[in-house]
Amino acid sequence: MPFARDGYELAPNSLHYDGPRAPHSLLQSRLRTSAAILIATLLCASLARLWLVEGTLYAELAALRAEAAVALRATDSSAATLASAGLRRGSLRTVVGGRILGPQYHSKGCSSTEFLAAVADIQVDPDGASRNPPTDATYSLSSFDFSFRLPHCPQPHIFTRLEACDLLENGFGGVLLRGDSLMRHLTNALFLILRDRPDGAVQDPEARQVCWGDRLFDDKKDCRKVALFDTQDLLLDGEPVCNGKVWLRYEQLPCPVEPSRYVPTYLDWRDQMPPSRSGLSPAIIQSFGLHCHFLPFIPRFGIFKPLFAHAATAFPRPLLLWIGINAPGLNKPPQYLKEQGGDQVLRYNQIIAEELDGMQTSSETAAEGKMAVLETYGMTDGAKSFDGTHYMWNVNMEKAQLLLNYLDLLWGEVRDAGGLWNRTQLCPLGKGNYQCSFGD
């Protein structure tokens, strides 16, 4: 057995590596040459295919990486938007519905918070219609315009009937307005928009001859006795507001002196709604003060405490808004100025704002259910008034349009935070199926 020089035994073989080798024949030489060429060709082809596959894989991997980067940036952008608004997806209990026409003012440049701050800084133009009502006014929705330029934000959108119906019908689980005559006039103006008629806030044929335009808001005309306060009123069966699917109600409540009733009466109204409406967050809008001697403990115990206690566990959580008190008109009777003068109104508005700040979590937003404040002092300061308290058609239409713009912003912010319940994806309008058999 042969051994290697280092002492290890070599494997048995018939050939001796160190011995002379027999010469190859010509045939063997050619076969080996051909085999080598074939192997080289196959190897080159395999390498080429591998290079192509590898190149494709690299291209696909690069594309995936690019898509991932875009998705990451989008996620970061969405998260940054929510963070800047103070919204937290996991804690959101407000819900809005899918709309047909989409938002009209949302994403135009201001958030709901910035919008309310801009409204608080409004100053009426010297030649604005609220200061100088035109003598040839038609009081039609198409003739309406604001008496001011909104500071710091784009000019508010003027909602048409169809746009307002879409927002209130599909976006929210009803709109409840509560308060004194100032809130009643706001409700009147909303009816004018939703019906697109100068006499749209009344139904009685005789009352329509008197209660339209400026005269609708002159309480000496007693239009309050015939005005419509509920879009579900049986008087409207023949002419339903927005096809009868908007749930808007005004509750005359000069001073909320029964705290234990504030939430139950709201829940009674909600219980009348079909599931398609009661499953969405309602907007609850209130304003009190003139009939409560501007005593801040009245709204504190009569409204805020019971409403916040309910909202703390409610699902869907209501969207809450307080509307500040008007500026007193230049013709305010002297006997009322001591209690309802400009300084007194401003002081009360400030106290209520501070009350709300102290009673609510600072990190919460209006889109999460925090009660926000829409101030009306600036937009009424210097406007023409009937009696120093109540204002004319243009002011009340401005209030109604500002409210619709705010609700449009709020709807968009709840949607962006993940609170969109788009039932129409499951139940397309006009198409019935068993999942949607619980009714509208």
C-alpha positions as CSV (number, residue, x, y, z in Angstrom):
1,M,0.0,0.0,0.0
2,P,1.6,3.3,-1.0
3,F,2.0,6.0,1.6
4,A,2.3,9.7,1.2
5,R,5.4,11.5,2.2
6,D,3.8,12.8,5.4
7,G,3.1,9.2,6.5
8,Y,-0.7,9.0,5.7
9,E,-1.9,6.1,3.8
10,L,-3.1,6.8,0.3
11,A,-6.5,5.6,-1.0
12,P,-6.3,2.4,-3.0
13,N,-6.1,3.2,-6.7
14,S,-5.0,1.3,-9.7
15,L,-3.0,4.3,-10.8
16,H,0.1,5.3,-9.1
17,Y,0.2,9.1,-8.9
18,D,3.9,9.2,-8.9
19,G,4.3,6.7,-11.7
20,P,4.3,7.3,-15.5
21,R,0.8,7.8,-17.1
22,A,-0.2,6.1,-20.3
23,P,-0.8,8.5,-23.2
24,H,-4.5,9.4,-24.0
25,S,-5.9,8.2,-27.3
26,L,-7.1,10.8,-29.9
27,L,-10.8,9.9,-29.3
28,Q,-10.6,10.4,-25.6
29,S,-8.9,13.7,-26.2
30,R,-11.7,14.9,-28.5
31,L,-14.4,13.7,-26.2
32,R,-12.9,15.5,-23.2
33,T,-12.6,18.7,-25.2
34,S,-16.2,18.6,-26.3
35,A,-17.4,17.8,-22.8
36,A,-15.4,20.8,-21.5
37,I,-16.9,23.1,-24.2
38,L,-20.4,21.8,-23.3
39,I,-19.9,22.3,-19.6
40,A,-18.6,25.8,-20.2
41,T,-21.6,26.7,-22.4
42,L,-24.1,25.3,-19.9
43,L,-22.3,27.2,-17.1
44,C,-22.4,30.5,-19.0
45,A,-26.1,30.0,-19.8
46,S,-26.8,29.3,-16.1
47,L,-24.9,32.3,-15.0
48,A,-26.7,34.5,-17.5
49,R,-30.1,33.2,-16.4
50,L,-29.1,33.7,-12.8
51,W,-28.0,37.2,-13.5
52,L,-31.3,38.0,-15.2
53,V,-33.3,36.5,-12.3
54,E,-31.2,38.2,-9.8
55,G,-31.6,41.5,-11.6
56,T,-35.4,41.1,-11.7
57,L,-35.4,40.2,-8.0
58,Y,-33.3,43.3,-7.2
59,A,-35.7,45.4,-9.3
60,E,-38.7,44.0,-7.6
61,L,-37.1,44.4,-4.2
62,A,-36.3,48.0,-5.0
63,A,-39.9,48.6,-6.0
64,L,-41.1,47.0,-2.8
65,R,-38.8,49.1,-0.8
66,A,-40.0,52.3,-2.6
67,E,-43.6,51.3,-1.9
68,A,-42.9,50.6,1.7
69,A,-41.2,54.0,2.0
70,V,-44.2,55.8,0.5
71,A,-46.6,53.8,2.8
72,L,-44.4,54.7,5.8
73,R,-44.4,58.4,4.9
74,A,-48.2,58.3,4.5
75,T,-48.5,56.6,7.9
76,D,-46.2,59.1,9.5
77,S,-48.1,61.9,7.8
78,S,-51.4,60.5,9.0
79,A,-50.0,60.0,12.5
80,A,-48.6,63.5,12.5
81,T,-52.0,64.9,11.5
82,L,-53.8,63.1,14.2
83,A,-51.1,64.0,16.7
84,S,-51.3,67.7,15.8
85,A,-55.1,67.5,16.3
86,G,-54.6,65.7,19.6
87,L,-56.6,62.7,18.3
88,R,-56.1,59.1,19.4
89,R,-57.6,56.4,17.3
90,G,-57.9,53.9,20.1
91,S,-59.8,56.2,22.4
92,L,-62.2,57.6,19.8
93,R,-65.9,57.1,20.6
94,T,-67.4,59.6,18.2
95,V,-68.9,58.3,15.0
96,V,-70.0,60.0,11.8
97,G,-71.7,58.6,8.7
98,G,-70.7,58.5,5.0
99,R,-71.8,61.5,3.0
100,I,-72.7,61.6,-0.7
101,L,-71.4,65.0,-1.6
102,G,-68.4,65.0,0.7
103,P,-66.9,67.9,2.8
104,Q,-67.3,71.5,1.6
105,Y,-65.0,73.4,4.0
106,H,-62.9,70.7,5.7
107,S,-59.2,70.6,4.4
108,K,-59.5,74.1,3.0
109,G,-56.9,75.5,5.4
110,C,-58.2,75.6,9.0
111,S,-59.0,73.0,11.6
112,S,-62.1,73.3,13.7
113,T,-60.2,74.9,16.5
114,E,-58.6,77.5,14.2
115,F,-62.0,78.1,12.7
116,L,-63.6,78.9,16.1
117,A,-60.7,81.2,17.0
118,A,-61.2,83.0,13.7
119,V,-65.0,83.4,14.3
120,A,-64.3,84.9,17.7
121,D,-62.2,87.6,16.0
122,I,-64.8,88.6,13.4
123,Q,-65.5,92.3,12.9
124,V,-68.5,93.3,10.8
125,D,-67.6,95.3,7.7
126,P,-68.9,98.9,7.8
127,D,-71.0,98.3,4.7
128,G,-72.0,94.7,5.6
129,A,-75.6,93.6,5.1
130,S,-76.0,93.0,8.8
131,R,-75.3,96.7,9.5
132,N,-77.0,98.0,6.4
133,P,-79.8,95.7,5.4
134,P,-80.7,96.2,1.7
135,T,-84.1,97.7,1.0
136,D,-84.6,95.4,-2.0
137,A,-83.6,92.1,-0.2
138,T,-85.2,88.9,-1.6
139,Y,-84.2,86.9,1.4
140,S,-83.4,83.9,-0.8
141,L,-80.5,81.6,-0.1
142,S,-78.9,82.5,-3.4
143,S,-78.8,86.2,-2.4
144,F,-77.1,85.6,0.9
145,D,-73.5,86.8,1.7
146,F,-71.5,87.3,4.8
147,S,-71.1,90.7,6.3
148,F,-67.5,90.1,7.2
149,R,-64.3,88.5,6.0
150,L,-63.2,85.7,8.3
151,P,-59.8,86.5,9.7
152,H,-56.9,83.9,9.6
153,C,-59.0,81.3,7.7
154,P,-60.6,80.9,4.3
155,Q,-64.0,82.5,3.9
156,P,-66.7,80.1,5.0
157,H,-68.6,78.1,2.5
158,I,-72.2,79.0,1.7
159,F,-74.1,75.8,2.0
160,T,-76.9,75.1,-0.5
161,R,-80.0,73.1,0.4
162,L,-78.6,69.9,-1.0
163,E,-75.2,70.3,0.7
164,A,-76.8,71.1,4.1
165,C,-79.2,68.2,3.8
166,D,-76.4,65.8,2.9
167,L,-74.3,67.0,5.9
168,L,-77.1,66.7,8.5
169,E,-78.9,63.7,7.1
170,N,-75.9,61.4,6.5
171,G,-73.1,62.9,8.7
172,F,-74.6,63.0,12.2
173,G,-77.1,61.2,14.4
174,G,-79.3,64.2,14.6
175,V,-78.8,67.9,15.7
176,L,-80.4,69.0,18.9
177,L,-80.5,72.8,19.7
178,R,-81.4,74.0,23.2
179,G,-81.8,77.5,24.6
180,D,-83.7,80.7,24.5
181,S,-85.0,82.9,21.6
182,L,-81.5,83.4,20.2
183,M,-81.2,79.6,19.6
184,R,-84.8,79.6,18.3
185,H,-83.8,82.1,15.6
186,L,-80.8,80.0,14.7
187,T,-83.1,77.1,14.3
188,N,-85.4,79.2,12.1
189,A,-82.4,80.1,9.8
190,L,-81.5,76.4,9.5
191,F,-85.0,75.6,8.3
192,L,-84.7,78.4,5.7
193,I,-81.5,76.7,4.4
194,L,-82.8,73.1,4.5
195,R,-86.0,74.1,2.7
196,D,-84.4,76.9,0.5
197,R,-87.5,79.1,1.0
198,P,-87.8,82.6,2.5
199,D,-90.8,81.3,4.5
200,G,-89.3,77.8,5.1
201,A,-89.5,78.1,8.9
202,V,-93.3,78.0,9.0
203,Q,-95.9,75.7,7.5
204,D,-99.2,77.5,8.1
205,P,-100.3,79.1,4.8
206,E,-101.5,82.3,6.5
207,A,-98.4,82.6,8.7
208,R,-96.3,82.4,5.5
209,Q,-97.6,85.7,4.5
210,V,-96.1,87.4,7.5
211,C,-93.3,85.1,8.8
212,W,-90.6,85.4,6.2
213,G,-87.4,87.5,5.7
214,D,-86.6,89.9,8.5
215,R,-90.1,89.7,9.9
216,L,-89.6,86.1,10.9
217,F,-87.0,87.2,13.5
218,D,-89.0,90.1,14.9
219,D,-90.6,88.6,18.0
220,K,-93.3,91.2,18.0
221,K,-94.8,89.4,15.0
222,D,-95.4,86.3,17.1
223,C,-93.8,84.0,14.5
224,R,-92.5,81.9,17.3
225,K,-96.0,80.6,17.9
226,V,-96.2,79.1,14.4
227,A,-92.5,78.4,13.7
228,L,-91.3,74.8,13.0
229,F,-89.0,73.4,15.6
230,D,-88.7,69.8,14.5
231,T,-88.0,68.3,11.1
232,Q,-90.0,65.3,12.0
233,D,-93.1,67.4,12.8
234,L,-96.3,65.8,11.5
235,L,-97.2,69.1,9.8
236,L,-94.4,68.4,7.4
237,D,-95.7,65.0,6.2
238,G,-96.8,66.5,2.9
239,E,-93.5,68.5,2.5
240,P,-90.8,66.6,4.4
241,V,-87.5,68.4,5.1
242,C,-84.7,66.7,3.2
243,N,-87.0,63.8,2.3
244,G,-87.8,63.4,6.0
245,K,-84.4,61.9,6.9
246,V,-82.9,64.9,8.7
247,W,-83.4,64.8,12.5
248,L,-83.1,68.4,13.8
249,R,-85.0,69.6,16.8
250,Y,-85.1,72.8,18.9
251,E,-86.1,72.7,22.5
252,Q,-87.3,76.0,24.0
253,L,-85.4,76.1,27.3
254,P,-84.8,79.7,28.6
255,C,-83.0,78.5,31.7
256,P,-82.0,74.9,32.5
257,V,-83.1,74.7,36.1
258,E,-83.8,70.9,36.1
259,P,-80.4,69.2,35.9
260,S,-81.9,65.7,36.2
261,R,-83.9,66.2,33.1
262,Y,-81.3,67.6,30.7
263,V,-80.0,64.2,29.6
264,P,-83.2,62.1,29.8
265,T,-85.1,64.4,27.4
266,Y,-82.3,64.2,24.9
267,L,-82.3,60.4,25.2
268,D,-86.0,60.3,24.7
269,W,-85.5,62.1,21.4
270,R,-82.7,59.7,20.4
271,D,-84.9,56.7,21.1
272,Q,-87.3,57.8,18.3
273,M,-84.6,57.5,15.6
274,P,-84.0,54.5,13.3
275,P,-80.8,52.6,13.9
276,S,-79.2,54.2,10.9
277,R,-79.3,57.5,12.7
278,S,-79.0,56.5,16.4
279,G,-75.7,54.7,15.6
280,L,-74.0,58.0,14.8
281,S,-72.9,60.8,17.1
282,P,-75.5,63.5,17.5
283,A,-74.5,67.2,17.7
284,I,-75.9,68.8,20.8
285,I,-75.8,72.6,20.7
286,Q,-76.8,75.0,23.5
287,S,-76.7,78.5,24.7
288,F,-78.1,80.1,27.9
289,G,-77.6,83.2,30.0
290,L,-80.0,86.0,29.3
291,H,-82.9,84.4,31.2
292,C,-80.5,83.0,33.9
293,H,-79.2,86.5,35.0
294,F,-75.8,85.4,33.6
295,L,-75.2,83.1,36.7
296,P,-72.5,80.6,35.7
297,F,-73.5,78.0,38.2
298,I,-76.8,77.5,36.2
299,P,-75.0,76.0,33.1
300,R,-72.4,74.3,35.3
301,F,-75.0,72.2,37.2
302,G,-77.9,72.3,34.7
303,I,-75.9,71.4,31.6
304,F,-72.2,70.7,31.9
305,K,-72.1,68.2,34.8
306,P,-75.0,66.0,33.6
307,L,-74.0,66.1,30.0
308,F,-70.3,65.4,30.7
309,A,-71.3,62.5,33.0
310,H,-73.4,61.0,30.2
311,A,-70.7,61.6,27.5
312,A,-68.0,59.9,29.7
313,T,-69.5,56.4,28.9
314,A,-71.8,57.0,25.9
315,F,-71.3,55.3,22.6
316,P,-71.5,56.9,20.2
317,R,-70.3,59.9,22.1
318,P,-72.2,63.1,21.3
319,L,-70.4,66.1,19.7
320,L,-71.0,69.2,21.9
321,L,-71.0,72.9,21.2
322,W,-71.7,76.0,23.3
323,I,-72.7,79.2,21.5
324,G,-71.7,82.4,23.1
325,I,-74.1,85.3,23.8
326,N,-74.7,88.0,21.2
327,A,-73.4,91.6,21.6
328,P,-76.2,93.9,22.8
329,G,-77.6,96.1,20.1
330,L,-77.2,99.8,20.1
331,N,-81.0,100.1,20.9
332,K,-80.8,97.9,24.0
333,P,-83.3,99.4,26.5
334,P,-81.6,101.2,29.3
335,Q,-83.2,99.1,32.0
336,Y,-81.5,96.0,30.6
337,L,-78.0,97.5,30.1
338,K,-76.9,97.1,33.7
339,E,-77.3,93.3,33.6
340,Q,-77.0,92.7,29.8
341,G,-74.6,95.4,28.6
342,G,-71.5,94.7,26.5
343,D,-69.1,94.3,29.5
344,Q,-71.5,92.0,31.3
345,V,-71.9,89.8,28.1
346,L,-68.2,89.6,27.5
347,R,-67.5,88.7,31.1
348,Y,-70.1,86.0,31.1
349,N,-68.8,84.5,27.8
350,Q,-65.3,84.5,29.3
351,I,-66.4,82.8,32.5
352,I,-68.2,80.1,30.6
353,A,-65.1,79.4,28.4
354,E,-63.0,79.1,31.6
355,E,-65.6,76.8,33.2
356,L,-65.4,74.5,30.2
357,D,-61.6,74.5,30.2
358,G,-61.6,73.6,33.9
359,M,-64.2,70.8,33.6
360,Q,-62.7,69.1,30.6
361,T,-59.5,67.2,29.8
362,S,-57.1,69.6,28.0
363,S,-55.8,66.9,25.7
364,E,-59.2,66.1,24.3
365,T,-60.5,67.6,21.1
366,A,-63.9,68.6,19.8
367,A,-63.8,65.6,17.5
368,E,-63.5,63.4,20.5
369,G,-66.5,65.0,22.1
370,K,-65.1,67.9,24.0
371,M,-67.5,70.8,24.2
372,A,-66.2,73.7,22.1
373,V,-67.4,77.3,22.0
374,L,-68.6,79.3,19.0
375,E,-68.5,83.0,19.9
376,T,-71.0,85.3,18.3
377,Y,-70.2,88.6,20.0
378,G,-67.9,90.0,17.2
379,M,-70.2,89.1,14.4
380,T,-73.1,90.9,16.0
381,D,-71.3,93.9,17.4
382,G,-72.7,96.8,15.4
383,A,-75.3,94.8,13.5
384,K,-78.8,96.2,13.2
385,S,-81.1,94.8,15.9
386,F,-84.9,94.9,16.4
387,D,-84.8,95.5,20.1
388,G,-81.2,95.3,21.3
389,T,-81.3,91.5,21.7
390,H,-82.7,90.0,18.5
391,Y,-81.1,90.4,15.1
392,M,-82.3,90.3,11.6
393,W,-82.3,87.8,8.7
394,N,-78.7,88.3,7.7
395,V,-77.2,87.7,11.2
396,N,-79.2,84.6,11.8
397,M,-78.3,83.2,8.3
398,E,-74.6,83.9,9.1
399,K,-74.9,82.0,12.4
400,A,-76.5,79.1,10.6
401,Q,-73.9,79.0,7.8
402,L,-71.1,79.3,10.3
403,L,-72.6,76.4,12.3
404,L,-72.8,74.2,9.1
405,N,-69.1,75.0,8.3
406,Y,-68.1,74.0,11.8
407,L,-70.0,70.7,11.6
408,D,-68.4,70.1,8.3
409,L,-65.0,70.5,9.8
410,L,-65.9,68.4,12.8
411,W,-67.2,65.6,10.5
412,G,-63.9,65.6,8.6
413,E,-61.8,65.4,11.7
414,V,-63.8,62.5,13.2
415,R,-63.5,60.7,9.8
416,D,-59.8,61.3,9.6
417,A,-59.3,59.9,13.1
418,G,-61.0,56.7,12.2
419,G,-64.6,57.4,13.2
420,L,-66.3,56.9,9.9
421,W,-69.2,54.4,9.9
422,N,-69.9,54.3,6.1
423,R,-73.0,52.2,6.2
424,T,-73.7,52.9,2.5
425,Q,-70.8,50.5,1.6
426,L,-72.8,47.7,3.0
427,C,-76.3,49.1,2.3
428,P,-76.1,51.1,-1.0
429,L,-78.8,53.7,-1.3
430,G,-81.8,52.4,-3.1
431,K,-80.8,48.7,-2.8
432,G,-82.4,46.6,-0.1
433,N,-80.7,43.5,1.3
434,Y,-81.1,41.4,4.5
435,Q,-78.2,43.1,6.3
436,C,-80.0,46.4,6.1
437,S,-83.5,45.3,6.9
438,F,-83.5,47.1,10.3
439,G,-84.6,50.2,8.5
440,D,-83.9,53.8,8.0
